[in-house]
Amino acid sequence: MKVKSSRINRNKLSWLLEQDLNVKLEILKNHLEISRFLVNDILEEEVRQLAGNRYSHDRPHNGRYTRWGFNPGSVKLGSENVRIDVPRVYDREEKQHVPLGNYQRLKENNRLDDQVLQAVLSGLSTRDYQHVIEGLLDSFGLSPSSISARFIEVSSARLEAFQKRDLSHHDFVALFIDGKSLAKEQMVIVLGVTVKGDKIPLGFIQTHSENALAIKQLLTEIVGRGLSYQDGLLCVLDGAKGLHKAVREVFGDYALIQRCRWHKRENVLSYLNETVKDSYRRRISRAYHAETLEDAKKQLQAIIKDLRVENLSAAHSLEEGLEETLTLHRLGLDEEFGRSFATTNCIENVNSLMEKHIGKVKYWKNSDQRHRWVACALLEIEKRLRKVDNHKNLQQFKDKITQEVAQKPKEKREAA
C-alpha cells in the first residue's frame, strides 16, 4: 500500500498508531513522513493552547484566539527540506495573526546552514567550529564531519545560484576586472558598478594566467546572463594584455578602457633606483591629478623626457598605454569620479576582503572547492560593499560614456 501523496500530509502521530501493520511498515520506509507527523503534533498542540480543540465551544483565553486556516511552510529535517502546512491563529483583540513560537523554533534548523556558512567563511577550520556556534550545534547534536558535509551542500547551492543569477535588471556603467592568486592559480574576478553606485561581483574564472581566451569566455558568459553594454561601459583594468584583448574582443568599442594609474605608476617606479623613486612617485601622482587633459599630458611628457635620461625602460613604460590612463580626463569626469574609477582600488578591496574569508585555507583539494569558496565569499562580501563615491551623479557619468560611444562609427563599435 502506498501512502505517499503530492498533497501535504496534516496527519498526527495518533493517526499512524491507528493504522494496520502494513500501513505502518510502509510509512516506516519513509522516516520523513513520521517526522512530518511529529511536527504537525507540535504545531497543533500550540494551536490548542491558544484556540482550544477544533470544533469545541470551550475556548481558552475567553475566545481571544481563533483558527484561521493554513499557510504553506517548511522545516529542515536532517538534510531534507520538508513541506508542511502551518496553522494560522488570529488574535481578535490585536486584530492580527499570531506567529507560532514552535514553528519559529523549528525554523531555527533552517538558519543553521547560514550560520555554518558564516563560521567557515570566517576562516575557521571545520574541525574548530564549536567555539563559534557551540550552543546552536550542541542543540542539534552535529559532528565536525556533518558540518563539513553541510558546508559542501550549502556552498554548492550558493555557487550554482551565483553562476546563474540574472543581470538584466541592473544598469551597469563600469566593470573592474582583476586576478586574485589562490594557491598558484588565478581566479579572475569581474566586479560591476551600477548607475546607482552598487558594486556587484558578476563572475569569476579559474585560469593559470590572465590569458585572453579564458577571460573572453568569462565576459561572454556574463553577457549571456543579461549584462547590457550597448550604451557603453568603462572598463577599469591593470596593464595585463590578456584583459585588454578580451575586453576588446567581447565589447568592441562599446568599452572605454581606463588603465589603472596606480599600476602604471608602480610599474614605472620598478625600473628606477631607490634614490629617485620618491621624486618620480610625487611627480606622476601630481600629473594624474591635474585638472585638465592638456595639463596632465604636459606634465607626463615632461616626466617621460626626464626618464629618457634617467632610465629608458621606465620612460617606455610610462609612454605605453598613456592615453588610456587619461580616459577620465578626456571625458571630463576625472575631478568628480577619478577617486572611484581611475584605479582598480574597488576590486582590490574585494580581493582584500576575500583574503579575510578564505586566506586561512592552506590546502585546496580540487577546483570544485576553489569555486565554491570563492562564490560564497563574494556573495558575503557583496552584502558589505559600499556604494562608489559620488554615486548620486552617476547618471551624468553614464551619459558621457554613451555620448562618447555614439560618436564612433557603428562598424567600429562591434566586437572583433
C-alpha positions as CSV (number, residue, x, y, z in Angstrom):
1,M,0.0,0.0,0.0
2,K,1.3,3.4,-0.9
3,V,0.7,6.4,1.3
4,K,2.9,9.0,-0.5
5,S,0.9,11.8,-2.0
6,S,1.7,15.2,-3.6
7,R,-0.7,16.7,-1.1
8,I,0.9,17.8,2.1
9,N,0.0,15.5,4.9
10,R,-1.5,17.1,8.0
11,N,-2.0,13.8,9.9
12,K,-0.8,13.5,13.5
13,L,1.0,10.6,15.2
14,S,-2.3,9.4,16.6
15,W,-3.4,8.6,13.1
16,L,-0.4,6.5,12.4
17,L,-0.9,4.5,15.6
18,E,-4.5,3.6,14.5
19,Q,-3.4,2.1,11.1
20,D,-2.8,-1.5,10.4
21,L,0.6,-3.1,10.3
22,N,1.0,-2.8,6.5
23,V,0.4,0.9,6.6
24,K,2.8,1.4,9.5
25,L,5.6,-0.6,7.7
26,E,5.1,1.4,4.5
27,I,5.4,4.7,6.3
28,L,8.4,3.5,8.2
29,K,10.2,3.2,4.9
30,N,10.0,7.0,4.7
31,H,11.1,8.4,8.1
32,L,10.3,11.9,6.9
33,E,6.6,11.2,7.0
34,I,6.9,10.2,10.6
35,S,8.8,13.4,11.2
36,R,6.1,15.4,9.5
37,F,3.5,13.8,11.8
38,L,5.5,14.8,14.8
39,V,5.9,18.4,13.5
40,N,2.2,18.6,12.9
41,D,1.6,17.4,16.5
42,I,3.9,20.1,17.9
43,L,2.2,22.8,16.0
44,E,-1.3,21.5,16.8
45,E,-0.5,21.5,20.5
46,E,0.4,25.2,20.4
47,V,-2.8,26.0,18.5
48,R,-4.9,24.1,21.0
49,Q,-3.3,26.1,23.9
50,L,-4.3,29.3,22.1
51,A,-7.6,28.5,20.4
52,G,-8.8,25.2,22.0
53,N,-9.7,21.9,20.4
54,R,-11.1,22.0,16.9
55,Y,-15.0,22.4,16.8
56,S,-15.1,22.9,20.6
57,H,-17.1,25.7,22.1
58,D,-14.9,25.7,25.2
59,R,-12.1,28.0,24.2
60,P,-9.3,29.3,26.4
61,H,-8.3,33.0,26.8
62,N,-12.0,33.9,26.6
63,G,-12.1,33.1,22.9
64,R,-9.5,35.7,22.1
65,Y,-7.8,33.4,19.6
66,T,-9.3,31.5,16.7
67,R,-8.1,29.1,14.0
68,W,-7.6,30.7,10.6
69,G,-6.7,28.1,8.1
70,F,-3.1,27.2,7.0
71,N,-0.1,28.8,5.2
72,P,2.5,26.8,3.3
73,G,5.8,26.4,5.1
74,S,8.8,24.1,5.5
75,V,11.2,22.8,8.1
76,K,14.6,21.2,7.7
77,L,14.8,17.6,9.0
78,G,18.4,16.3,8.6
79,S,19.4,17.3,5.1
80,E,15.9,17.4,3.8
81,N,13.5,20.4,3.5
82,V,10.1,19.0,4.4
83,R,7.0,20.9,3.3
84,I,4.2,21.4,5.8
85,D,1.0,23.3,6.3
86,V,1.5,25.8,9.1
87,P,-1.7,26.5,11.1
88,R,-2.7,30.2,11.3
89,V,-4.1,31.7,14.5
90,Y,-5.9,35.0,14.6
91,D,-5.9,37.4,17.7
92,R,-9.3,39.1,17.8
93,E,-8.1,41.7,20.3
94,E,-5.0,42.8,18.4
95,K,-6.6,42.1,15.1
96,Q,-3.6,40.4,13.7
97,H,-2.3,36.8,13.1
98,V,-0.1,35.3,15.8
99,P,3.2,33.7,14.8
100,L,3.6,30.2,16.3
101,G,6.6,30.1,18.6
102,N,7.1,26.3,18.0
103,Y,7.3,26.9,14.2
104,Q,9.9,29.6,14.7
105,R,12.0,27.2,16.9
106,L,11.7,24.5,14.2
107,K,12.8,27.1,11.6
108,E,16.0,27.6,13.6
109,N,17.2,24.4,11.9
110,N,16.8,26.2,8.5
111,R,19.0,29.0,9.6
112,L,21.7,26.6,10.7
113,D,23.1,26.4,7.2
114,D,23.6,30.2,7.1
115,Q,25.4,30.1,10.5
116,V,27.6,27.2,9.4
117,L,28.5,29.1,6.2
118,Q,29.3,32.2,8.2
119,A,31.5,30.2,10.6
120,V,33.5,28.5,7.9
121,L,33.9,31.7,5.8
122,S,35.2,33.5,8.9
123,G,38.3,31.4,8.4
124,L,37.6,28.7,10.9
125,S,38.6,25.1,10.4
126,T,35.5,22.9,10.2
127,R,37.2,20.9,13.0
128,D,37.1,24.0,15.2
129,Y,33.6,25.3,14.7
130,Q,32.4,24.6,18.3
131,H,34.0,27.9,19.6
132,V,31.8,30.0,17.3
133,I,28.4,28.3,17.3
134,E,28.8,25.8,20.1
135,G,25.4,26.3,21.7
136,L,23.5,26.0,18.5
137,L,25.4,23.0,17.2
138,D,25.1,21.2,20.6
139,S,21.3,21.7,20.4
140,F,21.3,19.7,17.1
141,G,23.9,17.2,18.1
142,L,26.1,17.8,15.0
143,S,29.5,16.4,14.5
144,P,32.5,18.0,12.7
145,S,32.1,15.7,9.8
146,S,28.4,16.6,9.4
147,I,29.4,20.3,9.5
148,S,31.8,19.7,6.6
149,A,29.1,17.8,4.7
150,R,26.6,20.5,5.3
151,F,29.0,23.3,4.2
152,I,29.7,21.4,0.9
153,E,25.9,21.1,0.3
154,V,25.2,24.8,1.1
155,S,28.3,26.2,-0.8
156,S,27.4,24.1,-3.9
157,A,24.0,25.7,-3.9
158,R,25.5,29.1,-3.5
159,L,27.9,28.5,-6.3
160,E,25.1,27.5,-8.7
161,A,23.0,30.5,-7.7
162,F,25.9,32.8,-8.2
163,Q,26.7,31.4,-11.7
164,K,23.1,31.6,-12.8
165,R,21.8,34.8,-11.4
166,D,20.1,37.2,-13.9
167,L,21.9,40.5,-14.5
168,S,19.4,42.0,-16.9
169,H,17.6,44.2,-14.3
170,H,20.9,46.1,-13.5
171,D,22.1,49.1,-15.4
172,F,25.9,48.8,-15.3
173,V,28.2,51.8,-16.0
174,A,31.6,50.2,-15.3
175,L,33.4,46.9,-14.9
176,F,36.5,46.3,-12.9
177,I,38.5,43.1,-13.9
178,D,41.4,41.7,-11.9
179,G,43.0,38.5,-10.9
180,K,43.3,37.0,-7.4
181,S,46.1,34.5,-6.8
182,L,44.8,31.4,-5.0
183,A,47.4,28.7,-4.3
184,K,49.3,29.2,-7.6
185,E,46.1,29.6,-9.6
186,Q,44.5,32.8,-10.8
187,M,40.8,33.5,-10.1
188,V,40.0,36.4,-12.4
189,I,37.0,38.3,-11.0
190,V,34.7,40.8,-12.7
191,L,33.1,43.5,-10.5
192,G,30.3,45.6,-11.9
193,V,29.1,49.1,-10.8
194,T,25.6,50.1,-11.5
195,V,24.2,53.6,-12.2
196,K,23.0,53.6,-8.6
197,G,26.6,53.1,-7.4
198,D,26.2,49.5,-6.2
199,K,29.1,47.1,-6.6
200,I,28.1,43.6,-7.7
201,P,30.5,40.7,-8.3
202,L,29.4,39.3,-11.7
203,G,31.6,36.3,-12.2
204,F,35.0,34.7,-11.9
205,I,37.0,32.1,-13.7
206,Q,40.0,29.9,-12.7
207,T,42.9,30.3,-15.1
208,H,46.7,29.8,-14.8
209,S,47.3,33.3,-16.1
210,E,45.3,36.3,-17.2
211,N,45.0,35.0,-20.7
212,A,42.6,36.5,-23.3
213,L,40.8,33.3,-24.2
214,A,39.8,32.4,-20.7
215,I,38.7,35.9,-19.8
216,K,36.8,36.3,-23.1
217,Q,34.8,33.2,-22.1
218,L,34.1,34.7,-18.7
219,L,32.9,38.0,-20.2
220,T,30.8,36.2,-22.8
221,E,29.1,34.2,-20.1
222,I,28.3,37.3,-18.1
223,V,26.8,39.0,-21.2
224,G,24.7,35.8,-21.7
225,R,23.2,36.4,-18.2
226,G,22.0,39.8,-19.2
227,L,24.8,42.3,-18.9
228,S,24.0,45.1,-21.3
229,Y,26.8,47.1,-22.8
230,Q,25.4,48.8,-25.9
231,D,25.1,52.2,-24.1
232,G,28.8,51.9,-23.3
233,L,30.9,50.7,-20.4
234,L,34.0,52.0,-18.7
235,C,36.3,49.0,-18.1
236,V,39.0,49.6,-15.5
237,L,42.0,47.3,-15.9
238,D,45.6,46.9,-14.9
239,G,48.2,46.6,-17.6
240,A,47.6,42.9,-18.4
241,K,47.4,42.4,-22.2
242,G,45.1,39.4,-21.8
243,L,42.5,41.5,-20.1
244,H,42.7,44.3,-22.6
245,K,42.4,41.9,-25.6
246,A,39.4,40.1,-24.1
247,V,37.5,43.3,-23.4
248,R,38.1,44.5,-27.0
249,E,37.0,41.1,-28.4
250,V,33.8,40.9,-26.4
251,F,32.7,44.6,-26.2
252,G,34.4,46.2,-29.2
253,D,34.5,50.0,-29.0
254,Y,31.4,49.9,-26.7
255,A,34.0,49.6,-24.0
256,L,36.1,52.6,-22.9
257,I,39.3,51.5,-21.2
258,Q,40.7,53.2,-18.1
259,R,44.1,51.9,-17.3
260,C,44.8,51.8,-13.6
261,R,47.1,54.7,-12.7
262,W,48.4,53.1,-9.6
263,H,49.6,50.0,-11.5
264,K,51.1,52.3,-14.2
265,R,53.0,54.4,-11.7
266,E,54.3,51.4,-9.7
267,N,55.4,49.7,-12.9
268,V,57.4,52.8,-13.9
269,L,59.0,53.1,-10.4
270,S,60.0,49.4,-10.5
271,Y,62.7,50.3,-13.1
272,L,64.2,53.2,-11.0
273,N,66.9,53.5,-8.4
274,E,65.7,53.9,-4.8
275,T,67.2,57.4,-4.6
276,V,64.9,58.8,-7.3
277,K,61.7,56.8,-6.7
278,D,60.0,59.2,-4.3
279,S,60.6,62.2,-6.5
280,Y,59.1,60.4,-9.6
281,R,56.2,59.0,-7.5
282,R,55.2,62.5,-6.5
283,R,55.5,63.9,-10.0
284,I,53.5,61.1,-11.6
285,S,50.8,61.4,-9.0
286,R,50.5,65.2,-9.5
287,A,50.3,64.7,-13.2
288,Y,47.4,62.3,-12.9
289,H,45.6,64.7,-10.5
290,A,45.8,67.6,-13.0
291,E,42.5,69.4,-13.6
292,T,42.6,69.2,-17.4
293,L,43.7,66.7,-20.0
294,E,46.1,69.2,-21.5
295,D,47.8,69.8,-18.2
296,A,48.1,66.1,-17.4
297,K,49.6,65.3,-20.7
298,K,52.1,68.2,-20.5
299,Q,53.3,67.1,-17.1
300,L,53.6,63.4,-18.1
301,Q,55.5,64.3,-21.3
302,A,57.9,66.3,-19.2
303,I,58.4,63.2,-16.9
304,I,59.0,61.0,-19.9
305,K,61.6,63.4,-21.2
306,D,63.5,63.2,-17.9
307,L,63.1,59.5,-17.7
308,R,64.7,59.0,-21.1
309,V,67.9,60.3,-19.4
310,E,67.3,58.5,-16.1
311,N,66.1,55.1,-17.3
312,L,64.9,54.4,-20.8
313,S,62.9,51.4,-19.8
314,A,60.9,53.5,-17.3
315,A,60.2,56.1,-20.0
316,H,58.9,53.4,-22.3
317,S,56.7,52.0,-19.5
318,L,55.1,55.4,-18.9
319,E,54.5,56.0,-22.6
320,E,52.9,52.6,-23.1
321,G,49.1,53.0,-22.8
322,L,49.4,56.6,-21.6
323,E,46.2,57.7,-23.4
324,E,44.2,55.0,-21.6
325,T,45.4,56.2,-18.2
326,L,43.8,59.6,-19.1
327,T,40.4,58.3,-20.3
328,L,38.6,60.0,-17.4
329,H,40.4,63.3,-18.2
330,R,39.4,63.0,-21.8
331,L,35.7,62.5,-20.8
332,G,35.8,65.4,-18.3
333,L,35.0,63.1,-15.5
334,D,38.2,62.8,-13.6
335,E,37.5,65.5,-11.0
336,E,34.2,64.1,-9.9
337,F,34.8,60.4,-10.4
338,G,38.5,59.8,-10.5
339,R,38.7,58.6,-7.0
340,S,36.5,55.6,-7.8
341,F,37.3,54.9,-11.4
342,A,40.9,55.9,-12.1
343,T,42.4,52.9,-10.4
344,T,41.4,49.2,-9.7
345,N,41.1,50.0,-6.0
346,C,37.4,48.9,-6.0
347,I,38.2,45.4,-7.0
348,E,41.5,45.3,-5.0
349,N,39.3,46.0,-1.9
350,V,37.1,43.0,-2.9
351,N,40.3,40.8,-3.2
352,S,41.4,42.0,0.2
353,L,38.1,41.1,1.8
354,M,38.3,37.6,0.1
355,E,41.6,37.1,1.8
356,K,39.9,37.6,5.2
357,H,37.3,35.0,4.3
358,I,39.4,32.3,2.6
359,G,43.0,33.3,3.3
360,K,43.5,30.7,6.0
361,V,42.9,27.8,3.7
362,K,46.3,26.4,3.1
363,Y,45.3,23.3,1.1
364,W,42.9,23.3,-1.8
365,K,41.7,19.7,-2.6
366,N,40.2,20.4,-6.0
367,S,38.8,23.0,-8.4
368,D,35.3,22.5,-7.1
369,Q,36.4,23.6,-3.7
370,R,38.0,26.7,-5.0
371,H,34.9,27.7,-6.9
372,R,32.5,27.0,-4.0
373,W,34.6,29.0,-1.6
374,V,35.1,31.9,-3.9
375,A,31.4,32.2,-4.8
376,C,30.4,32.0,-1.1
377,A,33.0,34.7,-0.2
378,L,31.9,37.0,-3.0
379,L,28.2,36.7,-2.0
380,E,29.0,37.5,1.6
381,I,31.3,40.4,0.6
382,E,28.6,41.9,-1.7
383,K,26.4,42.5,1.3
384,R,29.0,44.8,2.8
385,L,30.3,46.7,-0.2
386,R,29.6,50.5,-0.1
387,K,28.4,52.5,-3.0
388,V,31.1,54.3,-5.0
389,D,31.9,57.9,-4.3
390,N,29.6,60.5,-5.8
391,H,27.1,57.8,-6.8
392,K,24.2,60.2,-6.9
393,N,25.7,61.8,-10.1
394,L,26.5,58.5,-11.9
395,Q,23.8,59.2,-14.5
396,Q,26.0,62.1,-15.7
397,F,28.9,59.6,-15.8
398,K,26.8,57.2,-17.9
399,D,25.6,59.9,-20.3
400,K,29.2,61.0,-21.0
401,I,30.2,57.4,-21.8
402,T,27.1,56.9,-24.0
403,Q,27.9,60.1,-25.9
404,E,31.5,59.1,-26.5
405,V,30.5,55.7,-27.8
406,A,27.8,57.1,-30.1
407,Q,30.4,59.3,-31.8
408,K,32.2,56.2,-33.1
409,P,31.2,54.6,-36.4
410,K,28.9,51.7,-35.8
411,E,31.1,49.2,-37.6
412,K,34.0,50.1,-35.2
413,R,31.9,49.6,-32.1
414,E,31.2,46.0,-32.8
415,A,33.4,43.3,-31.2
416,A,36.1,41.7,-33.4
